[in-house]
């Protein structure tokens, strides 16, 4: 009896070990999330924060650490005030710059009728009445500064203006900086309101002089995005610039204002910049950019006004993403790095020796216990003869003699790159660990394959890109280990649009679909989304422009609603209730169509989530329903 019990317990223990040897949704949400805070004042340590979500408490907690830039054990620290340089304190230490939200416009019913203090009315005279996940209540982010002495009062440098700086919804204190002499504050702002705000991407960099109170537009000649202001070691204003108004995915270039002239360092380079950092000697600018299904570190020399040619060089290479440049320590660039199997950690890269050193190992103990998937880069020939990069992610302990269910992943954006990033929702490592092969094509519209490839998707949402998707899945499906009778298709945002569109044209390739916050009806999308400039550009215009052939394609041939009569496949539809980018009506229309056509379908609705799913328990429901649906239908 005792031997039988021992054997049973041993088998249970072995089963537990086997059950835990691959990544699970629960384990994914126990991983630490690394956020770099900067390099210490003495240049000897990297300071970073680790946030850990708690599903039970439905929130995250964080701790702050310091690790030597030459490598070594991490030390928890309680206060960074004396360790990190505060960018918001002026040179010389006299002032601090900060931001606060201030009420400017009358919007609420009680703003107009104070005696009706229980009214919930909201009154608008233009667009921008809501943005991302928040209704406009007449409040705006403003930049302030004040003297660093007791009792000092802050001065609002945008006093009375109904504009935002930092930019909403994602801007932070990176949107404002001190000039090197501490005499002025530079800030990013789109000085447009209402309908003009909603149809434009024209942010500029403004300079406010503390002594005179005068504001100067430093980028007035450019009509697209001007962002990420910084100064070179010699005091030259540098920023990122997109040229065309209304095009949020335009080529992003590095501009340096040098001796009265704007020098575009990346004008002749066929790519787009994510973020940049000056070398300590001011001779080079290092930057991160997507390339070939990854994100890598590049350098470009700064010639000033000499006749020396500008040269852009890629200086890292591999199946990983360099995400952010934190700063420099000697010849070492301190960066964050990810790949499809590993969340972000901090690394040091010697730009002279071309060598890597991992500085943080927050999740190493967890990953060391797991059998991880394998990701393979594959080149697929498209219908127009191009070579397309496709990531194929194989399950842990992959056995080529077996057959695996396979998912086509459709990336959002539509111009966002598909690289070696690590998502806590659309996690390829997790998907593969549940026994699925993932096919993730760098289809038309993605950055990292030249400007022409990136721009090809605008006005052509249902054209060549759909052939790219099908070319990818058809090519991989030729492999003996792919179960051709168990193909699925999943995606979010533009990826959700892709799912809805492919559901009408896939010719029985797929057995199941999952669409999250996807565009289902391009006409109602144009009428309800908040950043109208996006649809103006990517749809080619408004649906009422009957003589605009490009626009009409978007509302007829490339509109998924026109192919619902051909839907014949189960579909899971997921929607956030406060997603104003792709509003709830898109998923409601799709679910209603599927139900009325008698197609097996399910609506997973999150009333308090936006375009993403951010709350830990909601994230767990998302993961469980995602894989539950696949088990039911694939």
C-alpha positions as CSV (number, residue, x, y, z in Angstrom):
1,X,0.0,0.0,0.0
2,X,2.8,2.4,0.9
3,X,4.7,1.6,-2.3
4,X,1.5,2.2,-4.3
5,X,1.0,5.6,-2.6
6,X,4.6,6.5,-3.1
7,X,4.3,5.6,-6.8
8,X,1.1,7.6,-7.1
9,X,2.7,10.7,-5.5
10,X,5.8,10.3,-7.6
11,X,3.7,10.2,-10.8
12,X,1.7,13.2,-9.6
13,X,4.9,15.1,-8.9
14,X,6.3,14.2,-12.3
15,X,3.0,15.3,-13.9
16,X,3.2,18.6,-12.0
17,X,6.7,19.2,-13.3
18,X,5.6,18.4,-16.9
19,X,2.6,20.7,-16.6
20,X,4.9,23.5,-15.5
21,X,7.7,23.0,-18.0
22,X,6.2,25.4,-20.6
23,X,4.9,28.9,-20.3
24,X,1.3,29.3,-19.1
25,X,-1.0,32.3,-18.9
26,X,-0.7,32.3,-15.2
27,X,3.1,32.2,-15.3
28,X,3.3,34.9,-17.9
29,X,1.6,37.3,-15.5
30,X,4.0,36.5,-12.7
31,X,7.0,37.7,-14.7
32,X,8.7,40.9,-13.6
33,X,8.5,43.8,-16.0
34,X,11.7,45.9,-16.3
35,X,11.5,49.7,-16.8
36,X,14.9,51.5,-16.9
37,X,15.0,54.8,-15.0
38,X,18.5,56.0,-16.0
39,X,22.2,55.9,-15.3
40,X,23.4,57.1,-11.9
41,X,25.0,60.6,-11.6
42,X,28.5,59.0,-11.2
43,X,27.9,56.8,-14.3
44,X,28.6,53.6,-12.3
45,X,25.1,52.1,-12.0
46,X,21.9,51.5,-14.0
47,X,18.7,52.3,-12.1
48,X,15.6,50.4,-13.0
49,X,12.2,49.5,-11.7
50,X,10.6,46.0,-11.7
51,X,6.8,45.9,-11.7
52,X,5.1,42.6,-10.8
53,X,1.4,42.1,-11.5
54,X,-0.8,40.4,-8.9
55,X,-3.8,38.6,-10.4
56,X,-5.3,38.1,-6.9
57,X,-5.1,41.9,-6.0
58,X,-5.8,42.9,-9.7
59,X,-2.9,45.4,-9.6
60,X,0.8,45.7,-9.8
61,X,3.5,46.5,-7.3
62,X,7.1,47.6,-8.0
63,X,10.5,47.8,-6.5
64,X,13.5,49.9,-7.6
65,X,17.1,48.5,-8.1
66,X,20.6,49.5,-9.0
67,X,23.0,47.3,-10.9
68,X,26.7,48.1,-11.9
69,X,27.2,49.1,-15.5
70,X,30.1,46.6,-15.6
71,X,27.8,43.8,-14.3
72,X,27.2,42.4,-10.9
73,X,24.5,41.8,-8.3
74,X,21.5,44.1,-8.2
75,X,20.7,46.1,-5.0
76,X,17.3,47.3,-4.0
77,X,17.1,51.0,-3.4
78,X,14.3,53.0,-1.8
79,X,14.9,56.5,-3.1
80,X,16.5,57.6,-6.4
81,X,16.6,61.3,-5.7
82,X,20.3,61.5,-4.7
83,X,21.3,58.8,-7.3
84,X,19.7,59.9,-10.5
85,X,20.0,63.3,-12.2
86,X,16.6,64.9,-12.4
87,X,16.1,66.2,-15.9
88,X,13.3,68.4,-14.7
89,X,15.6,70.5,-12.5
90,X,17.1,73.4,-14.5
91,X,20.8,73.7,-15.1
92,X,22.1,75.5,-12.0
93,X,19.2,74.1,-9.9
94,X,17.1,77.2,-9.5
95,X,13.8,75.9,-11.1
96,X,11.8,72.7,-11.5
97,X,9.6,72.0,-14.6
98,X,6.5,69.8,-14.2
99,X,3.1,69.3,-15.7
100,X,-0.5,69.4,-14.4
101,X,-3.9,69.2,-15.8
102,X,-5.9,72.4,-15.8
103,X,-9.5,73.2,-16.7
104,X,-9.8,75.5,-19.7
105,X,-12.9,74.9,-21.8
106,X,-16.5,74.8,-20.7
107,X,-17.8,71.3,-21.7
108,X,-20.0,69.9,-19.0
109,X,-23.6,70.9,-18.6
110,X,-22.9,72.3,-15.1
111,X,-20.1,74.4,-16.6
112,X,-22.8,76.3,-18.5
113,X,-25.6,75.9,-16.0
114,X,-24.1,75.9,-12.4
115,X,-27.5,75.8,-10.8
116,X,-28.0,72.4,-12.5
117,X,-25.2,70.7,-10.5
118,X,-26.6,67.2,-11.0
119,X,-26.7,67.2,-14.8
120,X,-24.5,64.8,-16.6
121,X,-24.7,66.6,-20.0
122,X,-21.6,67.2,-22.1
123,X,-21.7,69.8,-24.9
124,X,-19.2,69.9,-27.8
125,X,-18.8,72.3,-30.7
126,X,-16.0,70.3,-32.5
127,X,-14.3,66.9,-32.7
128,X,-11.7,65.8,-30.2
129,X,-14.7,65.3,-27.8
130,X,-13.0,62.0,-26.8
131,X,-9.6,60.5,-27.2
132,X,-8.3,56.9,-26.8
133,X,-10.3,56.0,-23.7
134,X,-11.2,59.3,-22.1
135,X,-13.9,61.9,-22.8
136,X,-12.8,65.5,-23.1
137,X,-14.0,67.4,-20.0
138,X,-12.3,70.7,-21.0
139,X,-9.1,69.8,-19.1
140,X,-5.6,70.0,-20.7
141,X,-2.1,69.0,-19.7
142,X,0.0,72.2,-19.2
143,X,3.7,72.7,-18.5
144,X,4.6,74.6,-15.3
145,X,7.8,75.8,-13.7
146,X,8.6,77.1,-10.2
147,X,11.5,78.2,-8.1
148,X,13.0,75.6,-5.8
149,X,12.2,77.4,-2.6
150,X,9.5,77.0,0.0
151,X,6.2,78.6,-0.9
152,X,7.1,79.1,-4.6
153,X,4.1,79.3,-6.9
154,X,4.1,77.5,-10.3
155,X,3.9,79.4,-13.5
156,X,1.8,77.9,-16.3
157,X,3.7,78.5,-19.6
158,X,0.5,77.6,-21.6
159,X,-1.8,79.7,-19.5
160,X,-5.3,79.9,-21.0
161,X,-4.4,77.7,-24.0
162,X,-6.7,74.8,-24.8
163,X,-3.8,72.6,-25.9
164,X,-2.0,69.6,-24.4
165,X,1.6,69.3,-23.4
166,X,2.5,66.6,-22.6
167,X,0.5,65.1,-25.5
168,X,-2.4,62.9,-24.7
169,X,-2.9,60.1,-24.3
170,X,0.7,58.8,-23.9
171,X,2.9,61.8,-23.5
172,X,5.0,62.2,-20.3
173,X,7.8,64.4,-19.2
174,X,9.8,63.5,-22.3
175,X,7.6,66.1,-24.0
176,X,9.5,69.0,-22.2
177,X,13.1,69.8,-21.5
178,X,15.3,72.6,-20.3
179,X,17.6,74.4,-22.6
180,X,21.3,73.9,-21.7
181,X,21.6,77.4,-20.2
182,X,18.4,77.0,-18.1
183,X,16.9,80.1,-19.6
184,X,14.1,78.5,-21.5
185,X,11.8,75.4,-21.6
186,X,11.1,73.5,-24.8
187,X,7.9,71.5,-25.1
188,X,6.0,69.4,-27.7
189,X,2.5,70.6,-28.5
190,X,-0.2,70.3,-31.2
191,X,-1.7,73.8,-31.0
192,X,-5.0,72.9,-32.6
193,X,-8.3,72.3,-31.0
194,X,-11.6,70.6,-31.7
195,X,-12.0,69.3,-35.3
196,X,-8.7,70.7,-36.4
197,X,-7.0,68.7,-33.7
198,X,-8.7,65.5,-34.8
199,X,-7.6,65.7,-38.4
200,X,-4.0,66.8,-37.9
201,X,-0.6,65.4,-36.7
202,X,1.1,68.7,-36.8
203,X,2.9,68.8,-33.4
204,X,5.7,71.4,-33.0
205,X,8.5,72.1,-30.6
206,X,8.0,75.4,-28.8
207,X,10.5,77.3,-26.8
208,X,9.3,79.4,-23.8
209,X,11.7,82.1,-22.6
210,X,11.5,82.5,-18.8
211,X,12.7,86.1,-18.7
212,X,10.4,87.5,-21.4
213,X,7.5,85.0,-21.2
214,X,7.7,84.8,-25.0
215,X,7.1,81.5,-26.9
216,X,8.7,80.7,-30.2
217,X,7.8,77.8,-32.5
218,X,11.1,76.1,-33.3
219,X,9.7,73.8,-36.0
220,X,7.1,76.0,-37.6
221,X,8.1,75.1,-41.2
222,X,7.2,71.4,-40.7
223,X,3.6,70.3,-40.9
224,X,3.9,66.7,-39.6
225,X,5.0,65.3,-36.2
226,X,7.9,67.0,-34.4
227,X,8.7,65.1,-31.2
228,X,11.4,63.9,-28.8
229,X,13.4,67.1,-28.3
230,X,16.9,66.7,-26.9
231,X,20.2,68.7,-27.0
232,X,23.5,67.5,-28.3
233,X,26.6,67.7,-25.9
234,X,27.5,71.0,-27.7
235,X,23.9,72.4,-27.2
236,X,22.3,71.8,-30.6
237,X,18.6,71.1,-30.6
238,X,17.8,67.7,-32.0
239,X,14.4,66.0,-32.5
240,X,12.4,63.4,-34.6
241,X,10.4,64.7,-37.5
242,X,7.7,63.4,-39.9
243,X,7.1,65.6,-42.9
244,X,3.4,65.0,-43.9
245,X,0.4,66.2,-41.9
246,X,-2.1,63.5,-41.2
247,X,0.3,60.6,-41.7
248,X,1.1,59.1,-38.3
249,X,3.4,56.4,-39.8
250,X,5.5,58.6,-42.0
251,X,9.3,58.2,-42.1
252,X,10.7,59.4,-38.9
253,X,14.0,61.3,-39.3
254,X,16.6,62.8,-36.9
255,X,17.0,66.5,-37.3
256,X,19.8,68.6,-35.8
257,X,19.5,72.4,-35.7
258,X,23.2,73.5,-36.2
259,X,24.3,77.1,-36.7
260,X,20.9,78.2,-38.0
261,X,20.4,75.2,-40.3
262,X,18.3,72.1,-39.9
263,X,20.4,69.0,-40.9
264,X,18.5,65.8,-41.6
265,X,20.9,63.0,-40.6
266,X,18.7,60.2,-41.9
267,X,17.2,61.7,-45.0
268,X,19.1,59.4,-47.4
269,X,18.5,56.2,-45.3
270,X,15.6,54.0,-46.3
271,X,14.1,53.5,-42.8
272,X,12.4,55.1,-39.9
273,X,13.7,56.0,-36.4
274,X,12.2,54.9,-33.1
275,X,14.4,56.7,-30.6
276,X,17.9,58.2,-30.4
277,X,20.7,59.2,-28.1
278,X,23.8,61.4,-28.7
279,X,27.3,59.9,-28.1
280,X,29.0,61.6,-25.2
281,X,31.6,63.2,-27.5
282,X,28.9,64.6,-29.8
283,X,30.3,63.0,-32.9
284,X,27.6,60.4,-33.5
285,X,23.9,59.8,-32.9
286,X,22.9,56.3,-32.0
287,X,19.3,55.2,-32.7
288,X,17.0,52.3,-32.7
289,X,15.0,51.3,-35.8
290,X,13.1,48.3,-37.2
291,X,14.9,46.2,-39.8
292,X,14.2,42.8,-41.2
293,X,11.7,41.7,-38.6
294,X,13.8,42.9,-35.6
295,X,14.8,46.2,-34.1
296,X,18.5,47.1,-34.0
297,X,21.0,49.7,-32.9
298,X,22.3,52.1,-35.6
299,X,24.8,54.9,-35.6
300,X,25.0,58.0,-37.8
301,X,27.9,60.4,-37.9
302,X,27.4,64.1,-37.3
303,X,29.3,66.1,-40.0
304,X,28.1,69.6,-39.0
305,X,28.5,71.9,-42.0
306,X,31.5,70.1,-43.4
307,X,31.5,68.2,-46.6
308,X,31.9,64.9,-44.8
309,X,29.3,62.4,-46.0
310,X,26.6,61.3,-43.6
311,X,26.8,57.6,-43.1
312,X,24.2,55.4,-41.3
313,X,25.5,52.1,-40.0
314,X,23.7,49.2,-38.4
315,X,25.9,48.1,-35.5
316,X,23.9,45.3,-33.9
317,X,22.5,42.2,-35.5
318,X,20.6,39.1,-34.3
319,X,17.2,37.6,-33.6
320,X,16.3,40.1,-30.9
321,X,15.0,43.6,-30.5
322,X,16.9,46.5,-29.1
323,X,14.0,48.5,-27.6
324,X,15.4,51.6,-25.9
325,X,18.7,53.4,-25.4
326,X,19.0,54.3,-21.8
327,X,22.4,56.1,-22.1
328,X,26.1,55.7,-22.2
329,X,28.9,54.6,-19.9
330,X,32.2,55.0,-21.6
331,X,31.9,53.1,-24.9
332,X,29.0,51.1,-23.7
333,X,25.4,51.8,-24.8
334,X,23.0,50.8,-22.1
335,X,19.9,49.4,-23.7
336,X,16.9,47.2,-23.1
337,X,16.6,44.0,-25.2
338,X,13.9,41.4,-25.9
339,X,13.1,38.4,-28.0
340,X,10.0,36.4,-28.6
341,X,10.9,34.1,-25.6
342,X,12.2,36.7,-23.2
343,X,10.7,39.9,-21.6
344,X,12.8,43.0,-21.5
345,X,16.1,43.0,-19.6
346,X,18.9,45.6,-19.5
347,X,22.1,45.0,-21.5
348,X,25.3,46.8,-22.1
349,X,26.6,46.9,-25.7
350,X,30.2,48.0,-26.3
351,X,29.9,50.0,-29.5
352,X,33.7,49.7,-30.1
353,X,34.2,46.0,-29.4
354,X,30.7,45.0,-30.6
355,X,30.2,42.8,-27.5
356,X,27.1,42.3,-25.3
357,X,26.8,41.9,-21.5
358,X,23.5,41.2,-19.8
359,X,23.1,43.4,-16.7
360,X,19.7,42.3,-15.3
361,X,18.3,38.8,-15.0
362,X,14.9,39.5,-13.5
363,X,13.2,36.5,-15.1
364,X,16.1,34.2,-15.7
365,X,15.2,31.7,-12.9
366,X,11.7,31.3,-14.4
367,X,12.9,30.9,-18.0
368,X,15.6,28.4,-17.0
369,X,12.8,26.0,-15.8
370,X,10.9,26.2,-19.1
371,X,11.2,24.4,-22.4
372,X,10.9,27.3,-24.7
373,X,9.7,27.5,-28.3
374,X,12.0,28.0,-31.3
375,X,11.5,30.9,-33.7
376,X,12.7,30.7,-37.3
377,X,13.0,33.4,-39.9
378,X,11.6,32.3,-43.3
379,X,11.5,34.2,-46.6
380,X,8.3,33.7,-48.5
381,X,7.8,34.8,-52.1
382,X,4.7,37.0,-52.5
383,X,2.2,37.0,-55.4
384,X,4.1,40.0,-56.8
385,X,7.5,38.4,-56.6
386,X,8.8,40.1,-53.4
387,X,10.7,38.3,-50.6
388,X,8.7,38.6,-47.4
389,X,10.1,38.0,-44.0
390,X,7.9,35.6,-42.0
391,X,8.5,34.5,-38.4
392,X,7.6,30.9,-37.7
393,X,7.4,30.0,-34.0
394,X,7.5,26.2,-33.2
395,X,6.2,24.7,-30.0
396,X,8.6,23.6,-27.2
397,X,10.1,20.1,-27.8
398,X,9.0,20.4,-31.4
399,X,8.8,17.1,-33.3
400,X,8.8,17.4,-37.0
401,X,7.2,13.9,-37.4
402,X,4.0,15.2,-35.7
403,X,1.3,17.5,-37.1
404,X,0.5,20.7,-35.2
405,X,-2.5,23.1,-35.4
406,X,-1.2,26.4,-36.9
407,X,-2.2,30.0,-36.4
408,X,-1.8,32.9,-38.8
409,X,-1.1,36.0,-36.8
410,X,-2.3,39.3,-38.3
411,X,-0.4,42.3,-36.9
412,X,-2.1,45.6,-36.0
413,X,-1.0,49.1,-36.9
414,X,-1.3,48.7,-39.8
415,X,2.2,50.2,-40.1
416,X,3.6,48.9,-36.8
417,X,6.6,46.5,-37.2
418,X,6.4,42.8,-36.3
419,X,9.7,42.1,-34.6
420,X,11.3,40.3,-31.7
421,X,9.2,42.1,-29.1
422,X,7.6,40.4,-26.1
423,X,3.9,41.0,-25.5
424,X,2.0,40.2,-22.3
425,X,-1.1,39.5,-24.4
426,X,-0.3,38.5,-28.0
427,X,2.6,36.4,-26.7
428,X,4.0,34.1,-29.4
429,X,6.0,32.1,-26.8
430,X,2.8,31.4,-24.9
431,X,0.8,30.5,-28.0
432,X,3.5,28.1,-29.1
433,X,3.8,26.6,-25.6
434,X,0.1,25.6,-25.8
435,X,1.0,23.5,-28.8
436,X,0.4,25.8,-31.8
437,X,2.7,26.8,-34.6
438,X,2.5,30.5,-35.2
439,X,3.0,32.1,-38.6
440,X,3.7,35.8,-38.3
441,X,4.4,37.5,-41.6
442,X,6.0,40.9,-42.1
443,X,3.3,41.7,-44.7
444,X,3.0,44.9,-46.6
445,X,2.7,48.0,-44.4
446,X,5.3,47.0,-41.8
447,X,8.4,49.0,-41.0
448,X,11.8,47.6,-41.3
449,X,11.7,46.7,-45.0
450,X,12.1,50.2,-46.6
451,X,9.8,53.1,-46.9
452,X,8.0,51.9,-50.0
453,X,7.0,48.6,-48.3
454,X,5.8,50.5,-45.3
455,X,3.6,52.9,-47.3
456,X,2.2,50.2,-49.6
457,X,-0.7,49.5,-47.3
458,X,-2.3,53.0,-47.2
459,X,-5.4,53.0,-49.3
460,X,-5.0,49.2,-50.0
461,X,-6.1,47.6,-46.8
462,X,-7.8,44.6,-48.5
463,X,-5.4,44.4,-51.5
464,X,-1.9,43.1,-51.7
465,X,-1.6,42.7,-48.0
466,X,-4.3,40.0,-48.0
467,X,-2.3,38.1,-50.7
468,X,0.7,38.4,-48.4
469,X,-1.1,36.8,-45.5
470,X,-2.3,33.9,-47.7
471,X,1.1,33.5,-49.3
472,X,2.6,33.1,-45.8
473,X,0.1,30.6,-44.5
474,X,0.1,28.6,-47.7
475,X,3.9,28.4,-47.8
476,X,4.2,27.2,-44.2
477,X,1.3,24.8,-44.6
478,X,3.3,22.9,-47.2
479,X,5.4,21.5,-44.3
480,X,4.6,18.0,-43.3
481,X,4.3,19.0,-39.6
482,X,1.5,21.5,-40.2
483,X,-2.0,20.1,-39.8
484,X,-3.7,21.7,-42.9
485,X,-7.1,20.8,-41.5
486,X,-6.5,22.8,-38.3
487,X,-5.5,26.3,-39.4
488,X,-6.7,29.4,-37.5
489,X,-6.4,33.1,-38.0
490,X,-6.0,35.6,-35.2
491,X,-5.3,39.4,-34.8
492,X,-6.1,42.7,-33.2
493,X,-6.9,46.2,-34.4
494,X,-5.8,46.2,-38.1
495,X,-5.1,42.6,-37.4
496,X,-8.8,42.3,-36.3
497,X,-9.8,43.9,-39.6
498,X,-7.6,41.4,-41.4
499,X,-9.5,38.6,-39.6
500,X,-12.9,40.0,-40.5
501,X,-11.8,40.4,-44.2
502,X,-10.1,37.1,-44.5
503,X,-13.2,35.4,-43.0
504,X,-15.0,36.4,-46.3
505,X,-12.2,35.4,-48.8
506,X,-10.2,32.6,-47.3
507,X,-11.8,29.8,-49.4
508,X,-12.1,27.4,-46.5
509,X,-8.4,27.6,-45.5
510,X,-9.2,28.4,-41.8
511,X,-11.2,26.5,-39.3
512,X,-11.5,29.3,-36.8
513,X,-11.0,33.1,-36.3
514,X,-10.3,35.4,-33.4
515,X,-10.6,39.2,-33.8
516,X,-9.8,41.7,-31.0
517,X,-10.9,45.3,-31.4
518,X,-11.0,45.0,-35.2
519,X,-12.3,47.3,-37.8
520,X,-15.4,45.6,-39.3
521,X,-17.2,48.4,-41.2
522,X,-14.9,51.1,-42.7
523,X,-17.7,53.5,-43.2
524,X,-18.9,53.5,-39.5
525,X,-15.3,53.4,-38.4
526,X,-14.7,56.7,-40.2
527,X,-17.8,58.1,-38.5
528,X,-16.9,57.1,-34.9
529,X,-13.1,56.9,-34.4
530,X,-11.4,59.8,-32.7
531,X,-8.2,60.3,-34.6
532,X,-9.8,61.2,-37.9
533,X,-6.4,62.0,-39.5
534,X,-5.6,58.2,-39.5
535,X,-8.7,57.2,-41.5
536,X,-8.4,60.2,-43.8
537,X,-4.9,59.0,-44.7
538,X,-5.3,55.2,-44.7
539,X,-8.8,55.1,-46.3
540,X,-7.9,57.8,-48.8
541,X,-10.7,60.2,-47.7
542,X,-14.3,60.2,-46.5
543,X,-17.1,57.9,-47.6
544,X,-19.1,60.7,-49.0
545,X,-16.4,61.6,-51.5
546,X,-18.1,59.7,-54.4
547,X,-15.6,60.9,-57.0
548,X,-12.6,59.8,-54.8
549,X,-11.8,56.3,-56.3
550,X,-9.2,55.5,-53.7
551,X,-11.6,56.3,-50.9
552,X,-14.4,54.4,-52.4
553,X,-12.3,51.3,-52.6
554,X,-11.9,51.5,-48.8
555,X,-15.7,51.7,-48.3
556,X,-16.7,49.0,-50.9
557,X,-14.1,46.5,-52.1
558,X,-12.0,46.7,-48.9
559,X,-14.9,46.8,-46.4
560,X,-15.3,43.5,-44.6
561,X,-19.1,44.0,-44.2
562,X,-19.5,43.4,-48.0
563,X,-18.2,39.8,-47.6
564,X,-20.2,38.6,-44.6
565,X,-22.4,36.5,-46.9
566,X,-19.4,34.3,-47.5
567,X,-18.7,33.8,-43.7
568,X,-18.9,30.1,-42.8
569,X,-16.3,29.7,-40.0
570,X,-16.5,30.1,-36.1
571,X,-15.3,33.4,-34.8
572,X,-14.5,34.8,-31.4
573,X,-14.9,38.6,-31.2
574,X,-13.2,40.6,-28.4
575,X,-13.9,44.2,-27.6
576,X,-13.0,46.9,-25.0
577,X,-15.8,49.1,-23.9
578,X,-13.7,52.3,-23.7
579,X,-11.8,51.8,-26.9
580,X,-12.5,55.0,-28.8
581,X,-9.9,54.2,-31.5
582,X,-11.9,51.2,-32.8
583,X,-15.2,51.8,-31.0
584,X,-17.5,49.1,-29.7
585,X,-19.9,49.3,-32.6
586,X,-17.3,47.6,-34.8
587,X,-17.5,44.4,-32.8
588,X,-21.2,44.7,-32.2
589,X,-21.8,44.8,-35.9
590,X,-19.6,41.8,-36.5
591,X,-21.0,39.7,-33.7
592,X,-24.6,40.5,-34.7
593,X,-23.8,39.5,-38.3
594,X,-22.3,36.2,-37.3
595,X,-25.1,35.4,-34.9
596,X,-27.9,36.2,-37.4
597,X,-26.1,34.1,-40.1
598,X,-26.1,31.2,-37.7
599,X,-22.3,31.0,-37.4
600,X,-20.8,29.7,-34.1
601,X,-19.6,32.9,-32.5
602,X,-18.8,34.5,-29.1
603,X,-18.4,38.1,-27.9
604,X,-15.9,38.6,-25.1
605,X,-16.5,42.2,-23.8
606,X,-14.4,44.1,-21.3
607,X,-16.4,47.2,-20.2
608,X,-13.4,48.9,-18.5
609,X,-10.6,48.2,-21.0
610,X,-9.5,50.3,-23.9
611,X,-7.7,49.2,-27.1
612,X,-5.6,47.0,-24.8
613,X,-6.3,44.7,-21.9
614,X,-4.4,46.0,-18.9
615,X,-5.9,44.7,-15.7
616,X,-4.4,41.5,-14.5
617,X,-7.7,39.6,-13.9
618,X,-9.1,40.8,-17.2
619,X,-5.9,39.6,-18.9
620,X,-6.3,36.2,-17.4
621,X,-9.9,36.0,-18.7
622,X,-8.6,37.1,-22.1
623,X,-6.0,34.3,-22.1
624,X,-8.4,31.6,-20.9
625,X,-11.1,32.5,-23.4
626,X,-8.6,32.7,-26.2
627,X,-7.3,29.2,-25.7
628,X,-10.7,27.8,-24.7
629,X,-12.0,29.0,-28.1
630,X,-9.1,27.4,-29.9
631,X,-9.7,24.1,-28.1
632,X,-13.4,24.2,-29.0
633,X,-13.0,25.1,-32.6
634,X,-9.5,24.0,-33.8
